[in-house]
Amino acid sequence: MIKFLSLLALVCTVLLSPGASAQVYSTTDPLAHTFSIVARDPLTGDMAVAVQSHWFSVGTAVSWGEAGVGVVATQSFTNKSFGPRGLALLKSGKTAQQTLTELLATDEGRDVRQVSILDAKGNVATHTGKKCIDLAGQQTGRQFSVQANMMLNATVWPAMAKAYEQNATLPLAERVLAALAAAQAAGGDIRGRQSAALLVVRGKATATPWDDRLIDLRVDDHAAPLAELDRLLSLHRAYEHMNAGDLAVEKNDMPGAIREYEAAEKMFPQNLEMQYWHAIALANKQQLPAALALLGPIFRQEPNWRTLTGRLPKVGLLTVSPAELNQILTLK
């Protein structure tokens, strides 16, 4: 592997013009030849970057974003510094194009780079170096850009753009995944597939920055990374219902909690966590027979849930009488 990377470093040096004085690739840089999309939801202002590649853990190299600032996809012979540096330039007030121009001006490897930047206003700037490996290209549209290199054919990025534009009614995360799926269906990476990532950030930063990264999902190594990423997004949506159910419990809104837990459970009916908290909400709503019907199979499948149940009254998460608690804990 070391010899392989060293050879690629030499190749990249040769790719530069004769007058170039610096190597443009080092053995610490990822080879994220790939397809990606950056996009902004014009209704919410939220921004997304999504990617798939035949390279391990592509999300740790290609996709970058910050709420209220923008998103960056940096790929091909990847210059990872374009991520944090690009976001810093956007944060300083520069547009997407100004940011891209400044990044490329100081990079002697610009001819083998591919990068796309989207700012919080929806402006997009994209660069595909003239020495990116064929087939490579880009296409921009209203508040989005798709870009790809080392593709099987030249229909990949147009297919991405078309899918994104045709799925305008979908939430932003699902919409960008539809674009990735179209890219794969059109041929995708000539080497195949290995990893994928999805990042969505708020259009405006809030006073709680820990909540500003709305979705951050990665599939580092998988035979079908887009299918797995889609499953993880669905699971994320289900746990959004779980979180809403927990919030309803905090507010003593048991009907609301039951609705949210039921919604989550319907999405993933085999998930014991979702079944369990639905049952606890039912018990707290004095619907003990329905709660027992759910809890019995859960306890038989995993006894630790029974142990956990005995600890809930102490912290106020299970508000049943001692007799009812005993009935729950002695379920067969």
C-alpha positions as MATLAB code, in Angstrom:
seq = 'MIKFLSLLALVCTVLLSPGASAQVYSTTDPLAHTFSIVARDPLTGDMAVAVQSHWFSVGTAVSWGEAGVGVVATQSFTNKSFGPRGLALLKSGKTAQQTLTELLATDEGRDVRQVSILDAKGNVATHTGKKCIDLAGQQTGRQFSVQANMMLNATVWPAMAKAYEQNATLPLAERVLAALAAAQAAGGDIRGRQSAALLVVRGKATATPWDDRLIDLRVDDHAAPLAELDRLLSLHRAYEHMNAGDLAVEKNDMPGAIREYEAAEKMFPQNLEMQYWHAIALANKQQLPAALALLGPIFRQEPNWRTLTGRLPKVGLLTVSPAELNQILTLK';
ca = [
       0.000    0.000    0.000;
       2.842    2.404    0.845;
       4.440    1.758   -2.548;
       1.065    2.361   -4.214;
       0.606    5.714   -2.501;
       4.187    6.741   -3.234;
       3.643    5.986   -6.903;
       0.509    8.106   -6.909;
       2.424   10.943   -5.318;
       4.921   10.747   -8.166;
       2.131   10.626  -10.750;
       0.535   13.742   -9.292;
       3.812   15.601   -9.476;
       4.109   14.684  -13.131;
       0.541   15.852  -13.728;
       1.585   19.404  -12.972;
       2.919   21.753  -15.592;
       6.681   21.543  -16.176;
       7.275   24.716  -14.208;
       5.542   23.521  -11.067;
       7.829   23.309   -8.066;
       5.790   21.463   -5.460;
       4.298   18.009   -5.113;
       0.499   18.215   -5.060;
      -0.215   14.938   -3.302;
       1.158   13.446   -0.133;
       0.725    9.971    1.323;
      -1.466   11.419    4.078;
      -4.106   12.702    1.633;
      -7.164   10.588    0.751;
      -7.842    9.631   -2.849;
     -11.525   10.552   -2.792;
     -12.374   10.143   -6.453;
     -16.112   10.288   -6.172;
     -19.460   11.934   -6.851;
     -21.091   14.443   -4.521;
     -23.733   17.136   -4.195;
     -23.958   20.398   -2.256;
     -27.399   21.964   -1.926;
     -29.508   24.500   -0.049;
     -33.202   24.168    0.707;
     -34.730   27.471   -0.473;
     -37.613   27.114    1.999;
     -35.720   26.375    5.217;
     -32.248   27.629    4.312;
     -30.752   24.337    5.534;
     -27.691   23.161    3.639;
     -26.490   19.667    2.756;
     -23.475   17.880    1.351;
     -23.664   14.205    0.389;
     -21.118   11.891   -1.199;
     -20.356    8.316   -2.259;
     -16.985    6.887   -3.239;
     -14.958    3.724   -3.631;
     -12.719    4.782   -0.763;
     -12.777    4.069    2.948;
     -14.589    6.609    5.171;
     -15.138    9.213    2.460;
     -17.139   11.420    4.841;
     -14.077   12.208    6.927;
     -12.360   13.831    3.949;
     -14.887   15.188    1.455;
     -17.841   16.698    3.330;
     -17.655   19.828    5.485;
     -20.315   22.203    6.772;
     -21.245   24.808    9.364;
     -24.653   26.232   10.212;
     -25.206   29.732    8.905;
     -21.973   29.542    6.920;
     -22.054   26.962    4.142;
     -20.981   23.522    2.963;
     -17.936   22.273    1.065;
     -17.198   19.118   -0.930;
     -13.490   18.627   -1.631;
     -12.558   15.561   -3.683;
     -10.490   13.971   -6.461;
      -6.880   14.231   -5.202;
      -8.381   15.720   -2.073;
      -7.078   18.828   -0.379;
      -8.767   18.409    3.003;
      -7.711   21.895    4.084;
     -10.267   23.266    1.629;
     -12.959   22.178    4.103;
     -12.029   24.123    7.254;
     -10.295   26.922    5.331;
     -13.245   27.317    2.997;
     -15.703   27.543    5.877;
     -13.483   30.094    7.616;
     -13.400   32.260    4.479;
     -17.185   32.038    4.105;
     -17.580   32.963    7.761;
     -15.421   36.023    7.198;
     -17.988   37.279    4.685;
     -16.630   36.038    1.376;
     -18.987   34.541   -1.209;
     -18.703   30.998   -2.466;
     -16.872   32.160   -5.606;
     -14.501   34.444   -3.705;
     -13.719   31.590   -1.342;
     -13.050   29.120   -4.140;
     -10.869   31.617   -6.010;
      -8.737   32.232   -2.927;
      -8.350   28.524   -2.149;
      -7.273   27.645   -5.678;
      -4.906   30.602   -5.968;
      -2.646   29.138   -3.289;
      -2.896   25.496   -4.407;
      -0.378   24.255   -6.962;
      -2.438   21.086   -7.280;
      -5.528   22.892   -8.551;
      -5.465   20.934  -11.816;
      -6.107   17.634  -10.013;
      -8.646   19.007   -7.513;
     -12.400   18.987   -7.635;
     -14.236   21.167   -5.145;
     -17.675   22.675   -4.718;
     -18.679   25.386   -2.255;
     -22.148   26.619   -1.338;
     -22.685   29.618    0.926;
     -25.593   30.423    3.237;
     -27.255   32.574    0.575;
     -27.341   29.702   -1.908;
     -24.481   30.893   -4.092;
     -22.472   28.023   -5.577;
     -18.928   27.846   -6.941;
     -17.452   24.672   -8.397;
     -14.093   23.709   -9.869;
     -13.085   20.595  -11.789;
      -9.365   20.556  -12.495;
      -8.366   19.895  -16.099;
      -6.293   16.893  -14.986;
      -8.951   15.201  -12.873;
      -9.255   11.571  -13.946;
     -11.868   10.911  -16.617;
     -14.686   10.906  -16.710;
     -15.086   14.086  -14.683;
     -17.453   17.019  -14.718;
     -19.921   19.218  -12.879;
     -23.339   20.792  -13.243;
     -24.861   23.609  -11.246;
     -28.488   24.552  -10.760;
     -30.596   26.715   -8.478;
     -28.791   26.626   -5.134;
     -27.050   23.303   -5.796;
     -24.126   21.738   -7.573;
     -23.252   18.161   -8.492;
     -19.726   17.053   -9.325;
     -17.985   13.781  -10.110;
     -14.659   12.369  -11.227;
     -13.346    8.923  -12.219;
     -16.862    7.974  -13.310;
     -17.828    5.085  -15.545;
     -19.462    7.473  -18.014;
     -20.361   11.126  -18.530;
     -24.057   10.680  -17.734;
     -23.472   10.470  -13.968;
     -23.543   14.136  -12.973;
     -26.387   15.099  -15.348;
     -28.414   12.246  -13.830;
     -27.709   13.632  -10.355;
     -28.854   17.111  -11.330;
     -32.012   15.810  -12.953;
     -32.924   13.678   -9.936;
     -32.338   16.551   -7.541;
     -34.491   18.929   -9.568;
     -37.283   16.368  -10.006;
     -37.541   15.609   -6.276;
     -38.197   19.145   -5.049;
     -41.047   17.995   -2.779;
     -38.767   15.787   -0.687;
     -37.014   16.978    2.490;
     -33.484   18.156    1.736;
     -31.738   15.046    3.106;
     -33.915   12.655    1.130;
     -33.581   14.857   -1.935;
     -29.779   14.781   -2.019;
     -29.815   11.014   -1.440;
     -32.092   10.696   -4.467;
     -29.392   12.489   -6.462;
     -26.726   10.066   -5.227;
     -28.933    7.099   -6.084;
     -29.372    8.461   -9.612;
     -25.606    8.774   -9.970;
     -25.092    5.156   -8.993;
     -27.875    4.013  -11.319;
     -26.196    5.898  -14.175;
     -22.935    4.023  -13.658;
     -21.263    5.710  -10.713;
     -17.608    5.378   -9.764;
     -15.717    3.239  -12.280;
     -14.107    1.363   -9.357;
     -17.368    0.508   -7.626;
     -18.573    1.681   -4.209;
     -17.451    1.512   -0.600;
     -18.495    4.446    1.579;
     -20.967    7.320    1.720;
     -21.871   10.272    3.933;
     -24.636   12.808    4.497;
     -24.317   16.097    6.382;
     -27.129   18.637    6.877;
     -26.684   21.900    8.809;
     -29.075   24.706    9.672;
     -29.331   27.699    7.402;
     -28.900   29.987   10.396;
     -26.748   29.358   13.438;
     -28.563   29.323   16.771;
     -27.623   29.944   20.371;
     -27.317   26.162   20.773;
     -24.649   25.182   18.245;
     -24.785   21.558   19.371;
     -28.212   21.409   17.726;
     -27.183   23.091   14.471;
     -25.829   19.946   12.819;
     -29.184   18.408   11.929;
     -27.972   15.186   10.302;
     -24.486   13.681   10.305;
     -24.440   10.113    8.970;
     -21.539    8.078    7.625;
     -21.144    4.638    6.131;
     -17.423    3.945    6.202;
     -17.225    0.489    4.593;
     -20.181   -1.332    3.047;
     -21.032   -3.367   -0.044;
     -24.024   -1.095   -0.719;
     -23.245    2.192    1.046;
     -26.142    4.194   -0.392;
     -28.703    1.595    0.658;
     -27.185    1.593    4.137;
     -27.126    5.392    4.255;
     -30.796    5.427    3.286;
     -31.552    2.965    6.104;
     -29.649    5.128    8.586;
     -31.563    8.208    7.469;
     -34.847    6.376    8.038;
     -33.612    5.322   11.468;
     -32.645    8.929   12.159;
     -36.187   10.019   11.276;
     -37.613    7.366   13.601;
     -35.440    8.568   16.465;
     -36.611   12.104   15.794;
     -40.028   10.776   16.821;
     -38.422    9.112   19.855;
     -36.820   12.405   20.876;
     -40.145   14.181   20.445;
     -41.749   11.507   22.613;
     -39.142   12.040   25.324;
     -39.821   15.789   25.202;
     -43.544   15.125   25.573;
     -42.809   12.991   28.644;
     -40.813   15.868   30.141;
     -43.863   18.085   29.646;
     -46.161   15.402   31.126;
     -47.912   15.132   27.765;
     -48.535   11.392   27.747;
     -50.917   11.370   24.743;
     -48.280   13.244   22.748;
     -45.561   10.840   23.902;
     -47.629    7.837   22.860;
     -48.228    9.332   19.406;
     -44.538    9.943   18.857;
     -43.411    6.547   20.163;
     -46.036    4.818   18.018;
     -44.820    6.691   14.954;
     -41.241    5.580   15.608;
     -42.281    1.988   16.255;
     -44.245    1.828   12.996;
     -41.086    2.770   11.104;
     -38.950    0.098   12.817;
     -41.327   -2.435   14.401;
     -38.523   -4.809   15.429;
     -36.645   -2.164   17.423;
     -36.960   -3.081   21.124;
     -36.041    0.410   22.311;
     -38.957    1.931   20.434;
     -41.368   -0.778   21.604;
     -40.214   -0.379   25.193;
     -40.715    3.358   25.579;
     -44.044    3.119   23.816;
     -45.056    0.562   26.458;
     -43.824    2.733   29.329;
     -45.803    5.687   27.971;
     -48.910    3.493   27.850;
     -48.373    2.423   31.457;
     -48.028    6.046   32.520;
     -51.288    6.793   30.717;
     -53.044    4.117   32.829;
     -53.274    1.795   29.850;
     -51.652   -1.096   31.713;
     -53.076   -4.040   29.677;
     -51.718   -2.538   26.442;
     -48.376   -1.864   28.146;
     -48.148   -5.434   29.437;
     -48.871   -6.806   25.955;
     -45.803   -4.976   24.647;
     -43.520   -5.545   27.633;
     -43.954   -9.329   27.878;
     -42.249  -10.166   24.552;
     -39.591   -7.524   25.210;
     -38.676   -9.035   28.597;
     -38.549  -12.536   27.140;
     -36.242  -11.440   24.356;
     -33.951   -9.295   26.524;
     -34.278   -9.628   30.349;
     -32.253   -6.482   31.011;
     -35.284   -4.385   30.013;
     -37.119   -5.871   33.034;
     -34.236   -4.817   35.282;
     -34.300   -1.313   33.809;
     -38.046   -1.053   34.404;
     -37.584   -1.542   38.138;
     -35.304    1.496   38.208;
     -37.659    3.905   36.447;
     -40.036    4.817   39.321;
     -37.128    6.249   41.333;
     -36.537    8.939   38.695;
     -40.193    9.529   37.864;
     -40.200    7.901   34.437;
     -42.692    5.210   35.441;
     -45.631    6.479   37.500;
     -47.589    3.363   38.409;
     -48.746    2.004   41.747;
     -46.599   -0.559   43.635;
     -49.113   -3.262   42.723;
     -48.966   -2.340   39.044;
     -45.182   -2.232   39.131;
     -45.138   -5.712   40.614;
     -47.477   -6.883   37.874;
     -45.093   -5.499   35.273;
     -41.967   -6.945   36.852;
     -43.453  -10.434   37.280;
     -44.553  -10.751   33.671;
     -43.905  -14.194   32.213;
];
